[in-house]
């Protein structure tokens, strides 16, 4: 009998598709996370409208005294 130190070729072939599947699954989940982040940023941008600048309060008593 000859002792072999190499793993069986069949076990290597079985592991490769699993690694591909896991990599594709990870990439798809990262893509979904990026899309969700982008959608959240777009939503936040549209929710907050520009605020109008406040005008100073008119003191009608002073204007009446000055004759305006």
MIDREN-67558 format. One line per 8 residues: number of its first residue (from 1); their letters; for each residue x, y, z of C-alpha. Coordinates in Angstrom, 1 decimal, always signed. Example, Ala and Ser with C-alpha at 12.3 -4.5 7.8 and 13.67 -1.06 7.14 Angstrom:
<nodes>
1> AS> +12.3/-4.5/+7.8; +13.7/-1.1/+7.1
</nodes>
This chain:
<nodes>
1> XXXXXXXX> +0.0/+0.0/+0.0; +1.1/+3.5/-0.8; +0.2/+6.3/+1.5; -1.0/+9.5/-0.1; -0.7/+12.9/+1.5; -3.0/+14.7/-1.0; -6.7/+15.1/-0.2; -9.2/+13.4/-2.4
9> XXXXXXXX> -9.9/+15.3/-5.6; -13.6/+14.7/-5.2; -13.6/+16.6/-1.8; -11.9/+19.6/-3.5; -14.5/+19.7/-6.3; -17.4/+19.6/-3.8; -16.0/+22.6/-1.8; -15.5/+24.9/-4.8
17> XXXXXXXX> -19.2/+25.3/-5.7; -20.1/+26.0/-2.1; -17.4/+28.7/-1.9; -18.8/+30.2/-5.1; -22.3/+30.1/-3.8; -21.3/+31.7/-0.5; -19.4/+34.4/-2.3; -22.3/+35.2/-4.6
25> XXXXXXXX> -24.6/+35.2/-1.6; -22.3/+37.6/+0.2; -22.0/+39.9/-2.8; -25.8/+40.0/-3.3; -26.3/+40.9/+0.4; -23.7/+43.7/+0.2; -25.4/+45.0/-2.9; -28.8/+45.0/-1.2
33> XXXXXXXX> -27.2/+46.9/+1.8; -25.7/+49.5/-0.5; -29.1/+50.0/-2.3; -30.9/+50.4/+1.0; -28.4/+52.9/+2.2; -28.8/+54.9/-1.1; -32.6/+54.8/-0.7; -32.4/+56.0/+2.9
41> XXXXXXXX> -30.1/+58.9/+1.8; -32.5/+59.9/-1.0; -35.5/+59.7/+1.4; -33.7/+61.9/+4.0; -32.8/+64.5/+1.3; -36.4/+64.9/+0.2; -38.0/+65.0/+3.6; -36.3/+68.1/+4.9
49> XXXXXXXX> -37.4/+71.1/+2.8; -35.5/+74.4/+2.9; -36.5/+76.5/+5.9; -37.5/+80.1/+5.2; -35.5/+82.8/+6.7; -37.3/+84.4/+9.7; -38.1/+88.1/+9.4; -37.6/+90.5/+12.3
57> XXXXXXXX> -40.8/+91.3/+14.3; -42.2/+94.7/+13.5; -42.6/+96.9/+16.5; -45.7/+98.9/+15.4; -45.6/+101.2/+18.5; -42.1/+102.6/+17.6; -43.1/+103.1/+14.0; -46.2/+105.0/+15.0
65> XXXX> -44.2/+107.2/+17.3; -41.7/+108.0/+14.6; -44.5/+108.8/+12.2; -43.9/+106.0/+9.6
</nodes>
